[in-house]
Amino acid sequence: MSLSRHLVPLIICGGAGTRLWPASRKAAPKQFINLMGERSSFQDTVVRVTDPDLFADPVIITNEEYRHIAADQLDALGIKAPILLEPARRDSGPAIAAGAAFIAERNPEAIVIALAADHVVQDVAAFKAAVRTAARAAEDGTIVTFGITPDQPATGYGYIRPGSPLAVPGVSEVAAFVEKPNEETAKRYIADGYLWNSGNFMFRADMLLAEYERFDPQTVEAVTQAVRQGRQDLGWTILDPEAFGAANAVSIDFAVMEKTDKVAVIPVSMGWSDVGSWHAVWELTEKDEHGNAAIGDAVFLKARNNFVSSQSLVCVAGLDNIAVITSGDATLVFDRANMDLMKPLVKELEAQGRPQIEEHMEVFRPWGSYQSLDIGTRFQVKRIVVKPGGRLSLQKHFHRAEHWIVVSGTALVTVGEEQRIVRENESTYIPLGAVHRLENPGRIPLELIEVQSGSYLGEDDIVRLDDVYNRI
């Protein structure tokens, strides 16, 4: 078997988890943020499956609202891949089924490795070795799940009880999937040889769809039609909204894995974590002799087992077992023993309508990004970055005027019928109500400072007249 022709990575990155708030937010969730290094976990996952001797080109499936950030992060890696867009969130079952249907249309016998984009794998060599073994079982029609050999009695993961060995050495039947246990039960599971359920799978595309259809034919029909009736939009494949909406919202575990008799498990120790909490980030971060860990600038004095994530200086003195996370417009401080409070905290912030739940101070757009630097009663100052070739919509505002000062790069500015080039250290003015557009015709990012003034400064005071990103 030539794995480079058949083994297709399917990377699932549509989740909007907020367990790592305030770093992770709905507009830029944890899989797309540089949480622990120079790359996001989505980028690390893509890089992990770029070995041409083992993997074919990946397929990405994400939510429609993340289309541009996913494409930008792939572009930063110099990697091209088809991106499927979910018009609505239906959980991992329909997402994986849609990806399998997309791949099966091109090669029904393709072997798919479905990977969550927000996981960390520290031992890539062990990952690849497990992939090679799992592929041998998947070729014969087995759905293989990657079971993580536990190093502690974790209560935040589901577990797998391995059964009888299969013909492929190292692969066993799954005797049972079990839910997240309490600590005493987790200790017993480890003693009995249970594995953590990583939620990553390998299967032949046609086999996964056939098994899914046995238990939920409606969803398989829905996602198959969603793929066939999907439309192309600026390089993305948007799954048909009506068809995809008919799929039952369910995880792949409940939809297939816990019901099928064709599932197996391969145990692997590869430095895996689903990075599901700030405690998990602390575990993955290098610590000092007192157990303190920091991402960013921190000083600890008479303090133990603390965690700090911040770009500005944070000092922790005389305290143990706390976490401090700062993110420009929000600060989170909590006792690391009370991680269960994160979910109700986020719900409380949502109930209060706090904007910090939705977006960061830096907001990503198809053409680049903007960041609010200061805001008052009748003014707002923003830093705007436009990618090379980026082009904002042709638009106007009813309630504000704007001043643009170019800091670096070159801007092509349209105001009414007039166009002009604005270079570094030059500025221009957009009167209230004027039809205008900003573009970057250069080869380097365009950075400018925008000063808005007027009676209303909300983002909904934008009337788009023409837009290359189809946002009208």
C-alpha positions as CSV (number, residue, x, y, z in Angstrom):
1,M,0.0,0.0,0.0
2,S,1.3,3.5,-0.9
3,L,0.3,5.6,2.0
4,S,1.2,8.8,0.3
5,R,-1.6,8.2,-2.2
6,H,-4.3,7.0,0.3
7,L,-3.8,8.5,3.8
8,V,-5.7,11.7,3.8
9,P,-5.6,14.0,7.0
10,L,-9.0,15.4,7.8
11,I,-8.4,18.3,10.2
12,I,-11.5,19.4,12.2
13,C,-11.2,23.0,13.5
14,G,-14.7,24.4,13.8
15,G,-15.1,24.5,17.6
16,A,-15.6,27.7,19.5
17,G,-14.5,26.6,22.9
18,T,-14.1,29.2,25.6
19,R,-12.5,27.0,28.3
20,L,-9.2,28.9,27.7
21,W,-10.9,32.4,28.0
22,P,-9.7,35.1,27.8
23,A,-7.0,33.9,25.4
24,S,-9.6,31.8,23.4
25,R,-12.7,33.6,22.3
26,K,-15.6,32.8,19.9
27,A,-14.1,34.9,17.1
28,A,-10.6,33.4,17.5
29,P,-10.8,30.1,19.4
30,K,-7.9,28.2,20.9
31,Q,-7.0,26.2,17.7
32,F,-6.2,29.4,15.9
33,I,-4.3,31.4,18.6
34,N,-0.6,31.2,19.3
35,L,-1.1,29.9,22.8
36,M,2.2,28.2,23.5
37,G,4.6,29.1,20.6
38,E,5.0,30.8,17.3
39,R,2.3,28.6,15.6
40,S,-1.3,27.9,16.5
41,S,-2.3,24.3,17.4
42,F,-4.1,24.2,14.0
43,Q,-0.9,25.0,12.2
44,D,1.1,22.5,14.3
45,T,-1.5,19.9,13.4
46,V,-1.1,20.6,9.7
47,V,2.7,20.6,9.9
48,R,2.5,17.2,11.7
49,V,0.9,15.6,8.7
50,T,3.0,17.1,5.9
51,D,5.4,14.1,5.5
52,P,4.9,13.3,1.8
53,D,6.0,9.7,2.4
54,L,3.1,9.1,4.7
55,F,0.4,11.7,4.0
56,A,-1.6,13.1,1.1
57,D,-2.7,16.7,1.1
58,P,-4.9,17.5,4.0
59,V,-8.6,18.5,3.9
60,I,-9.8,21.1,6.4
61,I,-13.3,21.4,7.8
62,T,-14.2,24.4,9.9
63,N,-17.1,26.8,10.6
64,E,-17.9,29.4,8.0
65,E,-17.0,32.2,10.4
66,Y,-13.4,30.9,10.5
67,R,-12.8,30.7,6.8
68,H,-10.4,33.5,6.5
69,I,-8.3,32.8,9.6
70,A,-7.9,29.2,8.5
71,A,-6.9,30.2,5.0
72,D,-4.5,32.8,6.3
73,Q,-2.8,30.4,8.7
74,L,-2.4,27.8,5.9
75,D,-1.0,30.5,3.7
76,A,1.5,31.4,6.4
77,L,2.8,27.8,6.3
78,G,2.9,27.9,2.4
79,I,0.4,25.0,2.3
80,K,-2.6,24.7,0.1
81,A,-5.6,22.6,1.1
82,P,-9.3,22.4,0.3
83,I,-11.4,24.0,3.1
84,L,-14.9,22.8,3.7
85,L,-17.1,25.3,5.5
86,E,-19.9,24.2,7.9
87,P,-22.9,26.6,7.6
88,A,-23.9,25.6,11.1
89,R,-22.4,23.8,14.1
90,R,-23.6,20.2,14.2
91,D,-20.8,18.7,16.4
92,S,-18.1,16.3,15.4
93,G,-20.2,13.5,13.9
94,P,-21.6,15.4,10.9
95,A,-18.3,17.3,10.5
96,I,-16.3,14.1,10.2
97,A,-19.0,12.4,8.0
98,A,-19.0,15.5,5.6
99,G,-15.2,15.3,5.4
100,A,-15.3,11.6,4.7
101,A,-18.0,12.1,2.0
102,F,-15.9,14.8,0.4
103,I,-12.8,12.6,0.3
104,A,-14.8,9.5,-0.8
105,E,-16.1,11.3,-3.8
106,R,-12.5,11.6,-5.0
107,N,-11.3,8.2,-3.8
108,P,-13.8,5.9,-2.1
109,E,-11.0,3.7,-0.7
110,A,-9.0,6.5,0.8
111,I,-7.8,6.1,4.3
112,V,-8.7,9.1,6.4
113,I,-7.0,10.2,9.6
114,A,-9.4,12.6,11.4
115,L,-7.5,14.9,13.8
116,A,-8.8,17.6,16.1
117,A,-6.9,20.9,15.4
118,D,-6.7,22.0,19.0
119,H,-4.6,19.1,20.4
120,V,-0.9,19.1,21.3
121,V,1.4,16.2,20.3
122,Q,5.0,16.6,21.6
123,D,6.4,13.3,20.3
124,V,5.8,13.4,16.5
125,A,7.9,10.3,15.8
126,A,5.7,8.3,18.1
127,F,2.6,9.7,16.4
128,K,3.9,8.7,13.0
129,A,4.7,5.2,14.1
130,A,1.2,4.8,15.5
131,V,-0.2,6.1,12.2
132,R,1.7,3.6,10.2
133,T,0.4,0.7,12.4
134,A,-3.2,2.0,12.5
135,A,-3.2,2.4,8.7
136,R,-2.7,-1.4,8.3
137,A,-5.8,-2.1,10.4
138,A,-7.8,0.7,8.7
139,E,-7.1,-0.7,5.3
140,D,-8.9,-3.9,6.3
141,G,-12.1,-2.0,7.2
142,T,-11.4,-1.3,10.9
143,I,-12.1,2.1,12.4
144,V,-9.1,2.7,14.6
145,T,-9.0,5.2,17.5
146,F,-5.8,6.4,19.1
147,G,-5.8,5.6,22.8
148,I,-3.4,7.6,24.9
149,T,-1.4,5.7,27.6
150,P,-2.3,7.6,30.8
151,D,0.4,9.2,32.9
152,Q,-2.0,10.3,35.7
153,P,-5.5,9.5,36.9
154,A,-7.1,12.4,34.8
155,T,-10.8,13.0,35.4
156,G,-11.2,15.3,32.3
157,Y,-11.0,12.6,29.7
158,G,-13.1,9.7,28.6
159,Y,-11.4,6.2,28.7
160,I,-11.2,3.2,26.5
161,R,-11.0,-0.4,27.8
162,P,-8.9,-2.5,25.3
163,G,-10.2,-5.9,24.4
164,S,-8.7,-8.8,22.4
165,P,-5.7,-8.2,20.2
166,L,-6.3,-8.0,16.4
167,A,-4.2,-9.5,13.6
168,V,-2.3,-6.3,13.3
169,P,0.3,-6.2,16.2
170,G,-0.4,-3.4,18.6
171,V,-4.0,-3.0,17.7
172,S,-6.8,-4.3,19.9
173,E,-10.6,-4.5,19.9
174,V,-12.4,-1.8,21.9
175,A,-14.2,-3.6,24.7
176,A,-15.9,-0.4,26.0
177,F,-15.9,3.4,25.9
178,V,-16.4,4.9,29.3
179,E,-17.3,8.4,30.4
180,K,-15.1,10.8,32.4
181,P,-14.6,9.2,35.8
182,N,-14.0,10.5,39.3
183,E,-10.5,10.3,40.7
184,E,-10.9,7.0,42.4
185,T,-12.4,5.4,39.3
186,A,-9.6,6.9,37.2
187,K,-7.0,5.3,39.4
188,R,-8.7,1.9,39.0
189,Y,-8.9,2.4,35.2
190,I,-5.2,3.1,35.0
191,A,-4.4,0.0,37.1
192,D,-6.6,-2.1,34.7
193,G,-4.9,-0.8,31.6
194,Y,-7.5,1.6,30.3
195,L,-6.5,4.3,27.8
196,W,-7.5,7.9,27.4
197,N,-9.9,8.5,24.5
198,S,-8.1,11.1,22.3
199,G,-11.0,11.6,19.9
200,N,-8.7,11.1,16.9
201,F,-9.5,8.3,14.4
202,M,-8.4,6.5,11.3
203,F,-10.8,4.8,8.9
204,R,-11.5,4.0,5.3
205,A,-13.8,6.7,4.0
206,D,-16.4,4.3,2.6
207,M,-16.3,2.2,5.8
208,L,-17.0,5.1,8.1
209,L,-19.9,6.3,6.0
210,A,-21.4,2.8,5.8
211,E,-21.2,2.3,9.6
212,Y,-22.6,5.8,10.2
213,E,-25.5,5.0,7.9
214,R,-26.3,1.9,9.9
215,F,-27.1,3.9,12.9
216,D,-28.2,7.3,11.5
217,P,-29.0,7.2,7.7
218,Q,-30.7,10.6,7.9
219,T,-27.4,12.3,8.8
220,V,-25.3,10.5,6.2
221,E,-27.8,11.4,3.5
222,A,-27.8,15.0,4.8
223,V,-24.1,15.5,4.8
224,T,-23.7,13.6,1.5
225,Q,-26.1,16.0,-0.2
226,A,-24.5,18.9,1.6
227,V,-21.2,18.0,-0.1
228,R,-22.7,17.3,-3.5
229,Q,-24.8,20.5,-3.5
230,G,-22.0,22.7,-1.9
231,R,-20.9,25.8,-3.7
232,Q,-17.5,27.2,-4.4
233,D,-16.9,30.7,-3.0
234,L,-13.5,32.4,-3.4
235,G,-11.8,29.0,-3.1
236,W,-13.8,27.5,-0.3
237,T,-16.4,24.8,-0.5
238,I,-19.5,25.9,1.4
239,L,-21.6,22.9,2.4
240,D,-25.3,23.3,1.4
241,P,-27.0,25.0,4.4
242,E,-30.4,23.3,4.0
243,A,-29.0,19.8,3.6
244,F,-26.4,20.1,6.3
245,G,-29.0,21.5,8.7
246,A,-30.9,18.2,8.4
247,A,-28.0,16.4,10.1
248,N,-28.4,15.4,13.7
249,A,-26.1,17.3,16.0
250,V,-24.1,14.6,17.7
251,S,-20.5,13.7,18.5
252,I,-18.7,11.0,16.5
253,D,-18.4,8.9,19.6
254,F,-22.1,8.8,20.2
255,A,-23.0,8.5,16.5
256,V,-20.7,5.7,15.6
257,M,-17.8,4.7,17.8
258,E,-19.8,3.5,20.8
259,K,-22.2,1.5,18.6
260,T,-20.1,-0.1,15.9
261,D,-18.4,-3.5,16.3
262,K,-15.7,-2.5,13.8
263,V,-13.8,-0.2,16.1
264,A,-10.3,-0.9,17.4
265,V,-7.7,1.0,19.5
266,I,-4.0,1.5,19.2
267,P,-2.2,2.6,22.4
268,V,0.3,5.4,22.0
269,S,2.5,7.6,24.2
270,M,3.1,10.8,22.2
271,G,3.0,13.7,24.7
272,W,-0.6,14.3,23.9
273,S,-3.0,16.8,25.4
274,D,-6.3,18.2,24.3
275,V,-5.3,21.5,26.1
276,G,-8.8,21.6,27.6
277,S,-8.0,23.9,30.5
278,W,-5.5,26.4,31.9
279,H,-4.3,23.5,34.2
280,A,-3.4,21.6,31.0
281,V,-1.4,24.6,29.7
282,W,0.4,24.8,33.1
283,E,1.2,21.1,32.8
284,L,2.7,21.6,29.3
285,T,4.7,24.7,30.2
286,E,8.3,24.6,31.6
287,K,8.4,25.3,35.3
288,D,10.9,26.7,37.8
289,E,12.1,24.8,40.9
290,H,9.0,25.9,42.7
291,G,6.5,24.6,40.1
292,N,5.7,28.1,38.7
293,A,5.2,28.4,35.0
294,A,4.8,31.4,32.8
295,I,4.1,32.3,29.2
296,G,5.3,35.9,28.9
297,D,6.8,38.2,31.5
298,A,6.4,37.1,35.2
299,V,8.2,37.3,38.5
300,F,7.4,34.9,41.4
301,L,8.4,35.5,45.0
302,K,7.7,33.1,47.8
303,A,5.1,31.4,45.5
304,R,4.6,27.9,44.3
305,N,2.7,26.0,41.5
306,N,1.4,29.2,39.9
307,F,0.7,29.9,36.3
308,V,0.9,33.3,34.4
309,S,0.1,34.0,30.8
310,S,0.7,37.7,30.0
311,Q,2.5,40.0,27.6
312,S,2.9,42.6,30.3
313,L,4.8,42.1,33.6
314,V,2.8,40.1,36.3
315,C,4.2,39.6,39.8
316,V,2.9,36.9,42.1
317,A,4.1,37.1,45.7
318,G,3.2,35.0,48.6
319,L,0.5,33.0,46.8
320,D,0.3,29.3,45.7
321,N,-1.7,27.4,43.1
322,I,-3.2,30.4,41.3
323,A,-3.4,31.3,37.6
324,V,-3.3,34.8,36.2
325,I,-4.1,35.3,32.5
326,T,-4.2,38.7,30.9
327,S,-5.3,39.5,27.4
328,G,-5.3,43.2,26.8
329,D,-9.0,43.9,27.6
330,A,-9.5,41.2,30.2
331,T,-7.8,39.6,33.2
332,L,-8.6,36.2,34.7
333,V,-7.4,35.3,38.2
334,F,-8.5,32.0,39.8
335,D,-7.5,29.2,42.1
336,R,-6.1,26.4,39.9
337,A,-8.0,23.9,42.1
338,N,-11.3,25.4,41.0
339,M,-11.2,24.8,37.3
340,D,-14.9,23.8,37.3
341,L,-15.7,27.5,37.8
342,M,-14.6,28.4,34.2
343,K,-17.8,27.2,32.5
344,P,-20.2,29.1,34.8
345,L,-17.9,32.2,34.6
346,V,-18.2,32.2,30.8
347,K,-21.9,31.7,31.0
348,E,-22.2,34.7,33.4
349,L,-20.1,36.9,31.0
350,E,-22.4,35.8,28.2
351,A,-25.5,36.7,30.2
352,Q,-24.1,40.1,30.9
353,G,-23.5,40.6,27.2
354,R,-19.8,41.2,27.7
355,P,-18.1,41.8,24.3
356,Q,-14.8,40.3,25.6
357,I,-16.5,36.8,25.2
358,E,-16.8,37.3,21.4
359,E,-13.7,39.1,20.1
360,H,-10.2,40.1,21.0
361,M,-9.0,43.6,20.9
362,E,-7.3,42.5,17.6
363,V,-10.2,41.6,15.3
364,F,-9.4,39.5,12.2
365,R,-11.0,40.3,8.8
366,P,-10.6,38.8,5.3
367,W,-8.3,41.7,4.4
368,G,-6.2,41.8,7.6
369,S,-7.0,43.0,11.1
370,Y,-7.8,46.0,13.3
371,Q,-7.2,46.7,16.9
372,S,-8.9,49.4,19.1
373,L,-6.2,51.5,20.9
374,D,-8.4,54.1,22.6
375,I,-12.1,55.0,22.7
376,G,-14.0,58.0,24.1
377,T,-17.4,59.5,23.9
378,R,-17.0,60.8,20.3
379,F,-13.7,59.3,19.1
380,Q,-12.0,56.0,18.6
381,V,-8.4,55.2,17.6
382,K,-7.6,52.0,15.7
383,R,-4.5,50.2,14.4
384,I,-5.3,48.7,11.0
385,V,-3.2,46.2,9.1
386,V,-4.1,45.3,5.5
387,K,-2.5,42.2,3.9
388,P,-0.6,42.6,0.6
389,G,-3.4,42.7,-2.0
390,G,-6.0,43.2,0.7
391,R,-9.0,45.3,-0.3
392,L,-11.6,46.7,2.1
393,S,-15.2,47.0,0.9
394,L,-16.4,50.1,-1.0
395,Q,-18.4,51.7,1.9
396,K,-19.7,54.8,3.6
397,H,-20.7,55.8,7.1
398,F,-23.6,57.8,8.3
399,H,-22.3,58.9,11.7
400,R,-18.5,59.2,11.6
401,A,-15.6,60.7,9.7
402,E,-12.1,59.1,9.6
403,H,-8.5,60.2,9.5
404,W,-5.9,57.7,8.2
405,I,-2.2,58.0,8.9
406,V,0.1,55.5,7.2
407,V,2.8,54.1,9.5
408,S,4.3,51.6,7.0
409,G,3.6,50.3,3.5
410,T,1.5,52.0,0.8
411,A,-2.2,52.7,0.7
412,L,-4.4,53.1,-2.3
413,V,-7.3,55.3,-1.1
414,T,-10.5,55.9,-3.0
415,V,-12.8,58.8,-1.9
416,G,-15.7,59.5,-4.2
417,E,-14.4,59.5,-7.8
418,E,-10.8,60.2,-6.7
419,Q,-8.0,57.8,-6.1
420,R,-4.6,58.6,-4.5
421,I,-1.6,56.8,-3.2
422,V,-0.8,57.5,0.5
423,R,2.7,56.6,1.6
424,E,4.5,56.2,4.9
425,N,4.1,59.3,7.2
426,E,1.4,60.7,5.0
427,S,-2.3,61.0,5.9
428,T,-5.7,61.5,4.3
429,Y,-9.3,62.4,5.5
430,I,-12.6,60.6,4.8
431,P,-15.5,63.0,5.3
432,L,-18.7,61.8,6.9
433,G,-20.9,60.1,4.3
434,A,-18.2,59.9,1.7
435,V,-18.0,56.7,-0.4
436,H,-14.5,55.3,0.2
437,R,-12.2,52.3,0.0
438,L,-8.8,51.3,1.4
439,E,-6.5,48.9,-0.5
440,N,-2.9,47.6,-0.1
441,P,-1.4,47.5,-3.6
442,G,2.1,46.7,-2.3
443,R,4.0,43.6,-1.3
444,I,4.4,44.3,2.4
445,P,1.7,44.7,5.0
446,L,0.1,48.1,5.1
447,E,-0.1,49.5,8.7
448,L,-2.0,52.7,9.5
449,I,-3.6,54.5,12.4
450,E,-7.3,55.4,12.0
451,V,-8.9,58.1,14.1
452,Q,-12.7,58.0,14.0
453,S,-14.8,60.9,15.2
454,G,-18.6,61.2,15.3
455,S,-21.8,60.6,17.2
456,Y,-21.8,56.8,16.7
457,L,-18.7,54.6,16.2
458,G,-20.2,51.1,16.1
459,E,-19.1,48.5,13.5
460,D,-22.7,48.3,12.2
461,D,-22.3,51.9,10.8
462,I,-20.9,50.5,7.6
463,V,-22.9,50.5,4.4
464,R,-21.0,48.2,1.9
465,L,-21.6,49.0,-1.7
466,D,-19.1,46.6,-3.2
467,D,-17.0,43.8,-1.6
468,V,-14.6,41.3,-3.1
469,Y,-15.2,39.0,-0.1
470,N,-19.0,38.7,-0.8
471,R,-20.0,40.3,2.5
472,I,-22.8,42.5,1.1
